[in-house]
């Protein structure tokens, strides 16, 4: 059985979606990041970077348990376990990897910063807002060019690259992006949003909400993030 420790964020949802797409047996366990549960010793034992999601599979390689953190690594692991959404042909597989790395290195961090400075910063910082809003739109342009020449990000097949990027685009307005200005992205996004497994994946832990009170801000953005741990 796969145990997934998560929260309904883009990084959480991409793993939830893949689990629903593959049909692998799993149980979801909420980790309330606003309440600081990501700092619990039990969670840090499987996710030393105190970030969700994290996974424990009792039936890992060789039939032995395995734990994983980092959502990109989890996507690769689950896709290989299910032999799905991660093509075997070398050239296509490298295309999947490069677009997955694009999500991990650019889409997630930069769109996250745009969202943060536009919505959650305690006071407006015009330079940061302009910088990350511009970068968000640049990244949507990269996606739009790619999706103008390829039906999906890595080619003609729907893969973990698409699954990784999709949840990050659900908050385009909060990132300062008008998605209708990127017609190829809009076409791709609308198609993926209609997949039944995607709809189910987005419902995982959807009853959990994050209250942005003082305690949550400290846990997410404040001193607890930077405190040294033994």
N, C-alpha and C positions, 0 to 999 in steps of 0.2 A: 504494500500500500504506500502511495505517495502522500506525504504530509507537506502541505504548503503553508508557510507562515507569511502572512501578507496583509495588505490593506488596499482599499479601492483607489489606488493612484495609477497613473500611466504605467509605471514599472510593474505594479502588481497585476494590472489588467492584462498586460501582454502575456504573462504566464497563465493567468486564468483562461484566456482565450485559447491558447495552445492546448491546455489540458482538455478543454471542451472539444476542440477540433479533433484531437487524437482519440478521445474516448478512454484515455487511461484512468484507472481507478485512483481517486484522490480524496483527501479531506482537507478542507480549508480551515485555518486557524487565524483569527484576527490578531494582529499585533497593533495595538492602539498607539500610534506614533505621537498623537497629541498628549496622551497620558504618560508618555515616556517608557512604554513597555519595550521599546527597542534597545533599552539599556539594561534590561534584566540579564543577569548572568546566564540563564538558560538559553536566551536568544543569542547573546554574544558568542556562546559556544559554537553556534552554527553560522553566525553572521558577524564576524569580528569587526566589520566596518559599520555596525549598528544600523544597517539599512535593510528595508524589505525590498523584494521578497527573499525568502530562504526556503530551502527544500531539504527534506529527509526522505530517502527512499529505502524502505526496509529490504527491497529486492534489487539492490544495485548490481554493478558489474561482478560477475562471478558468484552471484547470489548473496553477496555481502552488503550490509547497509552502507549508504553513502549520504553525505550531506553536502550541499552546495549553496553558495551565495553568489551574488551578481546575476542580474536577470538575463544578460546575454549568454552566460555560461549555462544557466538553467534551460534557456530555450534550445540551445544546441544539444544538451543532454536529453531532454524530453523528445526532441525530434529524432535523435538517433535511436532512442529506446523504442519509439513507435514506428521507426522507419517511415517517416512522413514529413512533408514540408521542408525537407533538406535533401535535395537531389544528390544522387551518387556521382553523376558525371562531373569530372573535375572542373571544367570551365564554368559550368553553372554553379557548382558548389562555391567556387571562389567569388563569383558574382554575389551569391547570397551573403558570404562572409563580409565582402566589402561594404554592402549596404547595411548589414547588421552593425558593423563597426561605425558606419556613418551615423546610425541612430545613437549608438552608445557614446560616441565622441563628440557629436555635434547636435543632433536633434534634441536629445534629452537635456544635456547641460545648458544649451543656449536658449531653448524654448522655456526651460525651467527658470532661467534667470529673467527672461522677459516677463514671464508670469509673476515672478517674485517682485520685481521692481515696479511693475504696473499695479499690483494688487496688495502685496503684503508688507512692503517696506514701511516702517513707521512714519516716514516723511518722504515726500516726492524728491527724487534726485534726477533733475532733468537730463544730465549727461548719461546716467545709467539707463534711463527709460529710452532715450533716443538710440543709444548704442545697441541695446538688446532688441528693441523693436526693429531696427534696421537689419540686424543679424537674423532675426526670425524671418523677415520677409525675404532675405537673401536665400535662406535655407529652403523656404517654400519654392523659390524660383529654381533651385537645384532640382528639387523633386519634380517640379512641373516640366522641366526640360527632359528629365529622364522618362517620365511617364508619357511624354509626347512621342517617344521612340520605342517604348516597351510597355506592354499591357500591365505588367507588374514590375516591381523594382528590380528583380534579378532576371527578368525575362518573361517568358510566356506562362510560367507557373506561379501560383500563389505559394509563398514560402514564409519561413520565420522572419525574413527581412520585412515583409509587409506587416506581419503580426506585430513586430517590434515597433514600427513607426506609427501605425494607425492610432493607438490610444493617445499619443502625444498631440495629435491634430484635433482632438475633440474640444480643446479649449482655445481654438484659433482666435476668437475675439479677445480673450484675455491676454493673448500674446501680441495684440495690436495688428492682427492679420485679417484681411477680408478674403476669405478662402475663394470667393467667387472670382477674384482676380487671377486665380490659378486654375483654369478649366480642366487641365489634365489631372491635377490633384483632386479636384472636386469629383470628377468622374470615378477615379480610383476609390476615393473615400466613400462615396455613395454605394458603390458596388460591395465593398467589404462590409459596410455597416448593415447590409441586408442579409449577410450570412447568418444562418440560424445559430451556429456555434459561437459566433461573435456576440450575438445578442445574449446568449446564455452566459458567456464569459463576463460580460459587463454587469450582469446581475449578481455575480459572486461577491459576497460581502457588501452588497449595495445598501443594506440596511444600516451599515455603520457610517457614522458621520463624525466629522472633525470640528470641534468647537474651537475657534481661534481666540481663546482667552489668553490671559497673561501666562498661565502655566504652559499652554500648548506652544506659544511663541518661544518660550524659553527652551522647551524640549526640541523644537524644530529648528530654530534659528539662533538660539542664545547660548549661554554659558555651558549647558549640559553637553552640547555637541563637541566642545573643545576641551572638556575636562580630561586630564590624563587618567587612564585606567590601568590598574596593575596587570 
